[in-house]
Amino acid sequence: MAERFERHKQPWNGEEAGKLRTLASKGKGLKEIAKALSRSEESTRDYAKANNIAIAKKR
């Protein structure tokens, strides 16, 4: 069953962007950041890439 995201297709706000930057700077992985923001991994990755935010690669 696919996971449902509360914020599907909603624009990003400043608080979410700040939280993304904070979590990324702490070395958190994409999956963990997306879950914390209630966003899909694809949305989180795309937003980070568009805003030059580096997300750690977790294996």
RAURZI-V432763 format. One line per field, one symbol per residue. ss: DSSP state (a for helix, b for strand, c for the rest). phi: phi as a letter, one per 30 degrees, with the letter a starting at -180 (. if undefined). psi: psi as a letter, one per 20 degrees, with the letter a starting at -180 (. if undefined). A space follows every 50 residues. Layout:
# RAURZI-V432763
ss = ???
phi = ???
psi = ???
This chain:
# RAURZI-V432763
ss = cccccccccccccaaaaaaaaaaaacccbaaaaaaaacccaaaaaaaaaa cccccbccc
phi = .ddccdceicddcdddddddddddddiddedddeddchbddddddddddd chcdcddcc
psi = pqqqphkpkqqqrhgggghggghhhjjqrgggggghilrqhggggggggh jloppqoq.
